[in-house]
Amino acid sequence: MTDSQLIREIKDGNVELYAELMRRYERKILAFVFHMLKSARMEIMADDLCQETFYKAYRSLQTFREVDASFSTWLYTIARNTVLSELRKQKHVRVSLDESGYVPRAPLDSMPEQNMLKNEKVSMVRDAINNLPEKQRSALILREYEQMDYQEIANILGQTVSAVKSLLFRARASVKLQLEPYFSDPIFEEVEGMNQR
C-alpha cells in the first residue's frame, strides 16, 4: 500500500494504519532529529521529539494535502519545526549535525595511524558542518544525509529551489574553507597517497 492509500484509509477512519506510516518513517525521522539536536547536547530528547513529530502529524493528518507536498516532505517539515521550537524553549541557538551514525571502517590490515587520521577527518567535517548557520546546516543534512532532492528541501525549509541551491553552495564552500588548512597538511596528503597504492 502506498503512503497515499494509507493516508486515505486513515482519513476514512482506519486509524490503526497510522502505525504502518510510523514504521516506514520512524528511523529516518529519528536520525534527522538526533542530528539536529547533537550540537546542543540534547540528543537524549531525540526519541521524545520524534514521537511528538508523529503525534503532531497524526493530529493534523486531516489537513494534509498531497497536492502541496509529499507525506515525507510534510513529516520532515513537522520534525524540523518541532526541534527548532524545543531548541528555542531551551535557549539553544545552534542546530547541528554531529554523529551521522556512519563510521568509516578501515581494512583489518591497515595501519592504526590511518584509522586515527580517518576518524580525525570525519570529526573535523562534522565540526565544520556544526559551524554552519541553521538553514545551511539543515539543507546540507537533508541533501547529503537524507538524500532529498532540491524541491523536497525547498518545501521543508520554506524556500525556493534556487534559494536551496544557494544555501547548499554556501554551505559546501564554508565547509571547504574551514577544512582547507587541515586537508592541505602534508601528513594527510601522505595518507591519501598511501590509500591509493
Disulfide bonds with the S-S distance in Angstrom:
none
